[in-house]
Amino acid sequence: MGARAFPPSVQHIEAALRVLGGKWKLIILWHLAERPRRYGVLRRLIPGVSEKMLIQQLRELERDGLVAREIHRSVPPSTTYSLTEYGRSLSPALMELCRWGRAHLERCQGTGEEGLSRDGASGDVTTG
């Protein structure tokens, strides 16, 4: 039996999720949209991310052309990450996602329900 073909619009969403999926990628992109950041600054800005996971997510974003990495030959050596032009093209979508998230939180607070959410520390699904 062959693979089921999805409508083009669903394929577009799937393509975006293949690049942007991952617990930390959108948060990394959000921080880099403000300005280039050194690795240590990103670690401090994103509490809860392990060093291994941050490096992995940054490498994937770099591989996909969204993030550029610049190694400084200083003592001690440091690395700065920034958005590429392609990565900056996501800025309007990130802003809209932020607006939606704010409205969603306000809606949930207004009803006293949190709905289905992910626990930030463990990734476990919980109900509010």
MDAnalysis code that builds the backbone (N, CA, C; Angstrom):
import MDAnalysis as mda
import numpy as np

u = mda.Universe.empty(384, n_residues=128, atom_resindex=np.repeat(np.arange(128), 3), trajectory=True)
u.add_TopologyAttr("name", ["N", "CA", "C"] * 128)
u.add_TopologyAttr("resid", np.arange(1, 129))
u.add_TopologyAttr("resname", ["MET", "GLY", "ALA", "ARG", "ALA", "PHE", "PRO", "PRO", "SER", "VAL", "GLN", "HIS", "ILE", "GLU", "ALA", "ALA", "LEU", "ARG", "VAL", "LEU", "GLY", "GLY", "LYS", "TRP", "LYS", "LEU", "ILE", "ILE", "LEU", "TRP", "HIS", "LEU", "ALA", "GLU", "ARG", "PRO", "ARG", "ARG", "TYR", "GLY", "VAL", "LEU", "ARG", "ARG", "LEU", "ILE", "PRO", "GLY", "VAL", "SER", "GLU", "LYS", "MET", "LEU", "ILE", "GLN", "GLN", "LEU", "ARG", "GLU", "LEU", "GLU", "ARG", "ASP", "GLY", "LEU", "VAL", "ALA", "ARG", "GLU", "ILE", "HIS", "ARG", "SER", "VAL", "PRO", "PRO", "SER", "THR", "THR", "TYR", "SER", "LEU", "THR", "GLU", "TYR", "GLY", "ARG", "SER", "LEU", "SER", "PRO", "ALA", "LEU", "MET", "GLU", "LEU", "CYS", "ARG", "TRP", "GLY", "ARG", "ALA", "HIS", "LEU", "GLU", "ARG", "CYS", "GLN", "GLY", "THR", "GLY", "GLU", "GLU", "GLY", "LEU", "SER", "ARG", "ASP", "GLY", "ALA", "SER", "GLY", "ASP", "VAL", "THR", "THR", "GLY"])
u.atoms.positions = np.array([
    [0.849, -1.175, 0.000],
    [0.000, 0.000, 0.000],
    [0.896, 1.240, 0.000],
    [0.652, 2.199, -0.870],
    [1.472, 3.394, -0.997],
    [1.216, 4.401, 0.111],
    [2.141, 5.328, 0.224],
    [1.993, 6.390, 1.221],
    [0.848, 7.311, 0.813],
    [0.104, 7.759, 1.805],
    [-1.030, 8.642, 1.544],
    [-0.515, 10.046, 1.258],
    [-1.008, 10.639, 0.199],
    [-0.588, 11.993, -0.161],
    [-1.474, 13.001, 0.563],
    [-0.855, 13.972, 1.189],
    [-1.584, 15.034, 1.864],
    [-1.752, 16.212, 0.915],
    [-2.756, 17.052, 1.158],
    [-2.902, 18.261, 0.350],
    [-1.643, 19.118, 0.470],
    [-1.354, 19.934, -0.547],
    [-0.145, 20.759, -0.503],
    [-0.025, 21.598, 0.766],
    [-1.125, 22.140, 1.273],
    [-1.031, 22.985, 2.463],
    [-0.525, 22.191, 3.663],
    [-0.934, 20.946, 3.791],
    [-0.454, 20.105, 4.890],
    [1.017, 19.769, 4.670],
    [1.390, 19.538, 3.431],
    [2.793, 19.263, 3.121],
    [3.667, 20.461, 3.494],
    [3.145, 21.664, 3.313],
    [3.906, 22.868, 3.659],
    [4.108, 22.957, 5.166],
    [3.061, 22.646, 5.921],
    [3.173, 22.643, 7.387],
    [4.175, 21.584, 7.824],
    [4.101, 20.407, 7.223],
    [5.048, 19.342, 7.563],
    [6.484, 19.760, 7.261],
    [6.697, 20.438, 6.140],
    [8.045, 20.899, 5.792],
    [8.560, 21.884, 6.836],
    [7.698, 22.796, 7.271],
    [8.098, 23.764, 8.299],
    [8.403, 23.056, 9.614],
    [7.576, 22.091, 9.983],
    [7.795, 21.381, 11.246],
    [9.060, 20.535, 11.227],
    [9.430, 20.022, 10.058],
    [10.682, 19.261, 9.973],
    [11.874, 20.150, 10.320],
    [11.808, 21.420, 9.967],
    [12.907, 22.348, 10.247],
    [12.771, 22.969, 11.628],
    [11.559, 23.339, 12.013],
    [11.348, 24.105, 13.248],
    [10.944, 23.248, 14.438],
    [10.611, 21.981, 14.191],
    [10.213, 21.111, 15.283],
    [11.367, 20.891, 16.244],
    [11.043, 20.698, 17.467],
    [12.058, 20.554, 18.507],
    [11.698, 21.504, 19.629],
    [11.893, 21.054, 20.826],
    [11.431, 21.802, 21.992],
    [12.020, 23.205, 22.080],
    [13.254, 23.399, 21.617],
    [13.953, 24.658, 21.876],
    [14.163, 25.526, 20.643],
    [13.905, 25.029, 19.451],
    [14.284, 25.766, 18.241],
    [13.603, 27.124, 18.122],
    [12.311, 27.193, 18.357],
    [11.628, 28.484, 18.230],
    [12.109, 29.470, 19.290],
    [12.429, 28.975, 20.468],
    [12.941, 29.853, 21.527],
    [14.323, 30.369, 21.151],
    [15.162, 29.512, 20.603],
    [16.483, 29.938, 20.135],
    [16.327, 31.008, 19.059],
    [15.471, 30.750, 18.081],
    [15.262, 31.718, 17.000],
    [14.733, 33.041, 17.541],
    [13.844, 32.980, 18.525],
    [13.295, 34.200, 19.130],
    [14.418, 35.054, 19.724],
    [15.307, 34.427, 20.485],
    [16.405, 35.175, 21.106],
    [17.386, 35.708, 20.062],
    [17.631, 34.940, 19.017],
    [18.556, 35.399, 17.979],
    [17.931, 36.464, 17.088],
    [16.606, 36.535, 17.048],
    [15.946, 37.577, 16.250],
    [16.219, 38.955, 16.849],
    [16.450, 39.009, 18.156],
    [16.749, 40.289, 18.804],
    [18.129, 40.792, 18.414],
    [19.117, 39.873, 18.446],
    [20.499, 40.217, 18.094],
    [21.347, 38.946, 18.151],
    [22.534, 38.980, 17.558],
    [23.436, 37.829, 17.682],
    [23.761, 37.579, 19.156],
    [23.963, 36.314, 19.485],
    [24.223, 35.939, 20.878],
    [25.390, 34.959, 20.945],
    [26.187, 35.123, 21.991],
    [27.218, 34.130, 22.264],
    [26.552, 32.902, 22.870],
    [27.228, 31.785, 22.727],
    [26.677, 30.519, 23.207],
    [26.308, 30.598, 24.691],
    [27.201, 31.116, 25.522],
    [26.947, 31.190, 26.960],
    [25.732, 32.038, 27.295],
    [25.517, 33.099, 26.529],
    [24.346, 33.952, 26.747],
    [23.076, 33.171, 26.418],
    [23.095, 32.430, 25.311],
    [21.932, 31.604, 24.963],
    [21.632, 30.597, 26.071],
    [22.670, 29.987, 26.617],
    [22.461, 29.021, 27.712],
    [21.743, 29.675, 28.883],
    [22.139, 30.903, 29.219],
    [21.509, 31.604, 30.349],
    [20.087, 32.056, 30.020],
    [19.848, 32.403, 28.765],
    [18.523, 32.883, 28.364],
    [17.483, 31.766, 28.278],
    [17.946, 30.536, 28.160],
    [17.026, 29.412, 27.964],
    [17.192, 28.432, 29.126],
    [16.576, 28.741, 30.258],
    [16.708, 27.833, 31.398],
    [16.075, 26.478, 31.090],
    [16.698, 25.443, 31.560],
    [16.153, 24.106, 31.370],
    [16.736, 23.351, 30.193],
    [17.386, 24.046, 29.267],
    [17.976, 23.342, 28.128],
    [19.348, 22.807, 28.549],
    [19.614, 21.564, 28.203],
    [20.928, 20.995, 28.508],
    [21.936, 21.488, 27.473],
    [23.198, 21.428, 27.836],
    [24.252, 21.843, 26.912],
    [24.198, 21.004, 25.640],
    [24.037, 19.703, 25.799],
    [23.980, 18.795, 24.651],
    [22.816, 19.148, 23.727],
    [21.644, 19.405, 24.306],
    [20.463, 19.710, 23.493],
    [20.609, 21.051, 22.790],
    [21.139, 22.057, 23.486],
    [21.318, 23.367, 22.863],
    [22.271, 23.265, 21.681],
    [23.371, 22.565, 21.866],
    [24.330, 22.389, 20.767],
    [23.667, 21.664, 19.598],
    [22.920, 20.613, 19.887],
    [22.249, 19.852, 18.823],
    [21.263, 20.726, 18.059],
    [20.438, 21.480, 18.785],
    [19.436, 22.325, 18.132],
    [20.112, 23.420, 17.304],
    [21.175, 24.023, 17.838],
    [21.906, 25.048, 17.084],
    [22.522, 24.457, 15.819],
    [23.089, 23.273, 15.916],
    [23.681, 22.625, 14.732],
    [22.626, 22.349, 13.667],
    [21.448, 21.892, 14.099],
    [20.372, 21.623, 13.140],
    [19.899, 22.914, 12.478],
    [19.765, 23.980, 13.258],
    [19.349, 25.268, 12.692],
    [20.408, 25.800, 11.731],
    [21.678, 25.575, 12.059],
    [22.761, 25.982, 11.158],
    [22.728, 25.142, 9.880],
    [22.557, 23.845, 10.024],
    [22.485, 22.944, 8.866],
    [21.352, 23.338, 7.923],
    [20.227, 23.782, 8.503],
    [19.066, 24.151, 7.700],
    [19.127, 25.583, 7.180],
    [20.228, 26.280, 7.457],
    [20.440, 27.602, 6.886],
    [19.765, 28.745, 7.616],
    [19.267, 28.503, 8.836],
    [18.580, 29.556, 9.586],
    [19.514, 30.326, 10.505],
    [20.578, 29.682, 10.931],
    [21.502, 30.264, 11.905],
    [22.917, 30.184, 11.352],
    [23.685, 31.242, 11.605],
    [25.103, 31.265, 11.253],
    [25.919, 31.211, 12.539],
    [27.047, 30.521, 12.480],
    [27.933, 30.387, 13.634],
    [29.261, 31.051, 13.304],
    [29.718, 31.896, 14.201],
    [31.012, 32.558, 14.025],
    [31.889, 32.221, 15.222],
    [33.033, 31.614, 14.935],
    [33.971, 31.248, 15.993],
    [34.997, 32.364, 16.122],
    [35.148, 32.878, 17.341],
    [36.109, 33.944, 17.617],
    [37.388, 33.314, 18.143],
    [38.486, 33.619, 17.503],
    [39.786, 33.082, 17.901],
    [40.383, 33.959, 18.994],
    [39.700, 33.995, 20.111],
    [40.150, 34.802, 21.239],
    [40.542, 33.864, 22.375],
    [41.019, 34.446, 23.449],
    [41.349, 33.656, 24.626],
    [40.463, 34.126, 25.758],
    [39.550, 33.324, 26.248],
    [39.208, 31.995, 25.726],
    [38.394, 32.115, 24.443],
    [38.403, 31.063, 23.621],
    [37.627, 31.111, 22.380],
    [36.133, 31.229, 22.684],
    [35.411, 31.851, 21.779],
    [33.964, 31.970, 21.956],
    [33.277, 31.807, 20.604],
    [31.994, 31.540, 20.668],
    [31.190, 31.339, 19.468],
    [29.968, 32.231, 19.543],
    [29.688, 32.926, 18.440],
    [28.505, 33.770, 18.347],
    [27.570, 33.183, 17.296],
    [26.288, 33.180, 17.625],
    [25.259, 32.703, 16.707],
    [24.379, 33.872, 16.301],
    [23.973, 33.875, 15.045],
    [23.082, 34.922, 14.536],
    [22.152, 34.303, 13.501],
    [21.079, 35.017, 13.217],
    [20.174, 34.561, 12.171],
    [20.755, 34.910, 10.813],
    [20.601, 34.011, 9.879],
    [20.925, 34.307, 8.492],
    [19.769, 35.120, 7.909],
    [19.930, 35.575, 6.690],
    [18.820, 36.269, 6.031],
    [17.603, 35.344, 5.953],
    [17.848, 34.090, 5.652],
    [16.771, 33.096, 5.595],
    [16.114, 32.940, 6.963],
    [16.907, 32.911, 8.011],
    [16.371, 32.828, 9.367],
    [15.562, 34.060, 9.734],
    [16.033, 35.230, 9.309],
    [15.305, 36.477, 9.592],
    [13.949, 36.499, 8.892],
    [13.820, 35.735, 7.823],
    [12.523, 35.699, 7.130],
    [11.431, 35.090, 8.016],
    [11.816, 34.424, 9.092],
    [10.845, 33.854, 10.033],
    [10.365, 34.861, 11.073],
    [10.988, 36.027, 11.156],
    [10.644, 36.996, 12.204],
    [9.159, 37.342, 12.244],
    [8.505, 37.637, 11.120],
    [7.065, 37.933, 11.193],
    [6.255, 36.753, 11.751],
    [6.613, 35.541, 11.369],
    [5.897, 34.365, 11.879],
    [6.141, 34.194, 13.376],
    [7.362, 34.455, 13.836],
    [7.662, 34.367, 15.268],
    [6.858, 35.393, 16.053],
    [6.735, 36.606, 15.510],
    [5.952, 37.650, 16.182],
    [4.487, 37.231, 16.282],
    [3.938, 36.688, 15.213],
    [2.541, 36.241, 15.229],
    [2.348, 35.087, 16.208],
    [3.299, 34.179, 16.253],
    [3.216, 33.069, 17.198],
    [3.261, 33.584, 18.635],
    [4.084, 34.583, 18.887],
    [4.156, 35.201, 20.212],
    [2.820, 35.853, 20.573],
    [2.244, 36.588, 19.638],
    [0.934, 37.216, 19.882],
    [-0.130, 36.163, 20.184],
    [-0.126, 35.097, 19.406],
    [-1.098, 34.039, 19.624],
    [-0.889, 33.407, 20.998],
    [0.361, 33.159, 21.372],
    [0.655, 32.570, 22.675],
    [0.182, 33.444, 23.819],
    [0.388, 34.750, 23.682],
    [-0.080, 35.682, 24.718],
    [-1.605, 35.623, 24.826],
    [-2.292, 35.656, 23.686],
    [-3.756, 35.586, 23.689],
    [-4.230, 34.255, 24.273],
    [-3.535, 33.197, 23.963],
    [-3.896, 31.883, 24.489],
    [-3.753, 31.850, 26.008],
    [-2.647, 32.383, 26.522],
    [-2.463, 32.418, 27.979],
    [-3.546, 33.249, 28.650],
    [-3.878, 34.388, 28.046],
    [-4.938, 35.234, 28.608],
    [-6.274, 34.497, 28.587],
    [-6.550, 33.792, 27.517],
    [-7.792, 33.019, 27.405],
    [-7.845, 31.940, 28.476],
    [-6.732, 31.233, 28.651],
    [-6.690, 30.165, 29.655],
    [-6.825, 30.718, 31.062],
    [-6.203, 31.853, 31.330],
    [-6.311, 32.465, 32.654],
    [-7.732, 32.946, 32.903],
    [-8.382, 33.424, 31.859],
    [-9.752, 33.906, 31.988],
    [-10.740, 32.800, 32.305],
    [-10.464, 31.596, 31.821],
    [-11.378, 30.480, 32.068],
    [-10.961, 29.659, 33.274],
    [-9.758, 29.912, 33.766],
    [-9.254, 29.120, 34.885],
    [-8.777, 27.741, 34.469],
    [-8.756, 27.484, 33.171],
    [-8.300, 26.196, 32.657],
    [-7.029, 26.398, 31.864],
    [-6.152, 25.427, 31.967],
    [-4.922, 25.488, 31.195],
    [-5.002, 24.622, 29.953],
    [-5.968, 23.731, 29.915],
    [-6.083, 22.843, 28.767],
    [-4.964, 21.829, 28.762],
    [-4.641, 21.336, 27.607],
    [-3.582, 20.359, 27.456],
    [-2.279, 21.104, 27.270],
    [-1.298, 20.798, 28.101],
    [-0.017, 21.493, 27.995],
    [1.109, 20.513, 28.225],
    [2.298, 20.978, 27.949],
    [3.489, 20.177, 28.205],
    [4.214, 20.772, 29.391],
    [4.583, 19.914, 30.309],
    [5.368, 20.339, 31.457],
    [6.753, 20.711, 30.947],
    [7.167, 21.957, 31.172],
    [8.427, 22.457, 30.645],
    [9.637, 21.666, 31.094],
    [9.613, 21.108, 32.283],
    [10.786, 20.412, 32.788],
    [10.905, 19.001, 32.227],
    [9.803, 18.283, 32.172],
    [9.891, 16.876, 31.800],
    [9.399, 16.576, 30.397],
    [8.595, 17.489, 29.826],
    [8.012, 17.222, 28.523],
    [6.789, 16.333, 28.611],
    [6.379, 15.971, 29.846],
    [5.199, 15.137, 30.024],
    [3.944, 15.931, 29.711],
    [2.964, 15.269, 29.151],
    [1.685, 15.913, 28.878],
    [0.872, 15.905, 30.158],
    [0.343, 17.077, 30.506],
    [-0.490, 17.201, 31.699],
    [-1.766, 17.916, 31.325],
    [-2.787, 17.739, 32.107],
    [-4.020, 18.487, 31.899],
    [-4.199, 19.446, 33.043],
    [-4.764, 20.613, 32.739],
    [-4.918, 21.656, 33.745],
    [-6.228, 21.601, 34.314],
])
